[in-house]
Amino acid sequence: MKKIALPIRFGLVTSAVLIAYFLILALFHRHIYPAFSFFNAVITAFGIYEAVKLTKLEKPEAFSYGEGFKTGLITGFIAAILFTFFFLFYITEINAGFLSELFKVLNGGLDADTGLVTFVVLIMGFATTVIATLVVMQFLKNSTQTK
């Protein structure tokens, strides 16, 4: 259980930061512009980076690429799932008109329902997690080169 506690903790913190960022955008009515969601990748990558870095610092001799990759995936997936649940709650209970506002901004003639938009948010979170974990592991992997 101790091996998985760190990624869970960082996943919870990362999701809290993602939610806070979304609510700050909503405060200024900028949450309907999809371009602002690109910063979610930065937040997720930073959470994954910190989780993997701390895992490597705790046991540097036992740290492997697989261990770091697993830590990053767990951290990001937890953050993505919790943010998706919050997003679903937000668009159904807090701001029921959010989707119509979003589709006006997109101006693509979309007629998607709540389930599809929520699913897309979850898939985008998972994709961001995998890519961010691959990038982070390039910086934190143990080098196999000898000097």
NORLIN-V135860 format. One record per helix or strand of 3 or more residues. SS is the DSSP state (helix for helix, strand for strand). FROM is the first residue (numbers start at 1). LEN is the number of residues. If there is no record, write none. Layout:
SS:FROM:LEN ; SS:FROM:LEN
This chain:
helix:2:26 ; helix:34:25 ; helix:65:30 ; helix:98:9 ; helix:114:27
